[in-house]
Amino acid sequence: MRCPYCGSVDTQVKDSRPAEDSSCIRRRRVCPTCGGRFTTFERVQLRDIIVVKKSGRRAPFNRDKLTRSVEIALRKRPVEAERVEQMISGIVRQLESLGEVEVESQRIGELVIEGLRSLDAVAFVRFASVYRDFREVRDFSAVIDELESGGDGAAFAPDVDDPEKA
């Protein structure tokens, strides 16, 4: 592993331990050249997943991008980092277990919405507002009403009668 400080390729592992429900290994490393210390995570990757965007463009799945999106929705919310990482790992496992090489971005968004719904209501509404492209206050009201009633998410479907939202 290359040292992020000096670029040396001769780094040493000082400590290894399971992390995130044993779904990855956390390695504490040190660089003998500059003395820098850093942490790496090693995860199993069953297959390469290609994300099919709404535009039809294809891009490799990026776990870090998923994590950033979830962290933005959870900004300043009292949710433990471990629970967030468990949710993200669960989403990745679901994607890998689909058995498909290509996954539509909409499917990933739905998995994130499901995870956030059980994790934090405010983050759920934040993510849904961007993911579902809310344009009016009534869109927020529908989501909040759905949350309070404990419904199945039908209120989150795009309004097909409105061509701007379809």
N, C-alpha and C positions, 0 to 999 in steps of 0.2 A: 504494500500500500504506500503510495507516494505521500510524503509529508506535505501538509497544506501550507507550512510556513517557509521551508527552504527548498522543497521540491525533491529532496533525497528519496530514493526508492528503497532504502534500507531502513525500514522502521521495524520496531519490535513490539510484540503483543505482551503487555504486562498483566492483563487480567481479562478473562472471558467469563461471561455469565449469561444465562437465558434471560430474555426480556419479553415483554408483551405476551404474557400467557405462554411462554416458551415457543412463540412463533418466529422468533429471531434471536440472534446471538449478539450481545453487546460486547465489543472489544475495546478495552482501554489500551491505547498505543503510545509509544514514546519514540522520538527520533534521536538516535545516538549522535547525529551530526550537529543539530542545533539545540537539542534538549526539549523541543516542543512536545506537548502532550495533547492528544486528541482522541475522540471516540468515534468508532465506526459501528455500523449495524449490518449484520449479514442475514439476509432473508432468503427463503426458498422461493424460487420463481418456477411455477409449473409450466407455463407457456408464455410466449409473447402475445400480448393482446393489442389489437389495433382498434382504435376508437374511430367510429364513423360519425363525423359531425353532421349537423343539420344541413350544411351546404353540400354534403357529399364528400368533402375532403376527408382523407384518412390520415391519422397520426398515431404514433405509438402511445400506448397508455403510459401515463406518468404519475406514479404514486405521489410524488412531491407536489404536483399541481393539484391533485385531489386534496391533499393535506392542507395546502394553502387556502383553497376554497372553503374548506370546513373551518379553518382557523379564523378566516375573515368573518364568517357567520357567527362564530363563538367569541369574537373580540369583546373583552371586558365582561364576560359571562362567568359565573362561578362553577365551571365544570372542570373536573380533574383531568389533567393531561393523559393519564393512564386510560380513562374511560374513552377519551377521544381516539387514542391510538387503537384501542380495542375495536371501536366502531369502524375505523378505517381498515384495519386488518380484516375484519369481518366482510366488509364490502369487497376487498380485493379477493378474498377466498371465494365469495359468491361469484365474482366475475370469472375467476379461474375454473370454478366447478361447472360453469355453464357449458363447457366443452366446445365453445365457439372461439375462433380466432378473432373474428370481428364482432364488436359490441357497439351498439348505437349509443351516442352520448346521452340520449334521452333515458335510456335504461340506467346508466350510471347516476344521472340526476335523480331518478326515482329512488334508487337505493340510498342515496345521500339523504333525501327528504325523509324516507322511512327511519333512517338512523337518527337524524336530528329530532324527529318528532318524539322519540322516546328519550332523547338526551336532554334537550332544552327547548322549551316552547318559543322563546324569543329568537334563538338561533334558527329554529325551524321557519318562523315567519320571515326572517331576514333572507334566508337562502331561497325560500319559495318566491319571495318578491322579485328576486333577480332571475331565478330559473324559469318562472312562469311569466316573466316580463309584465309585471303589474303596471298599469297605466293610470288607474283611478283609485280613489280611496275605497270604493266599494269592493275592489279586489282584496284589499287588506281585511275588510270587514268579513268577507266570505271565508277567508282563511281562519280568522279568529273565531268566527261562529262554528266552523267545522272542528276546530281544536277543542272548543268548550263542550261541544256536543259529543265528542269522541267518535265522530263518523269515520267513514272508510276512505276519505280523500277525494270523493267525487267533486267537491267544490273546487278542487285544485286543477281540474281539467280545463284546458283552454276553451274559451267561449267560441264555438264554431259558428254561431250566428253573427259574430262580429269579425269581418274579414281582417281587421288589423291584428287580431289576437290569434287567428287560426294559423 
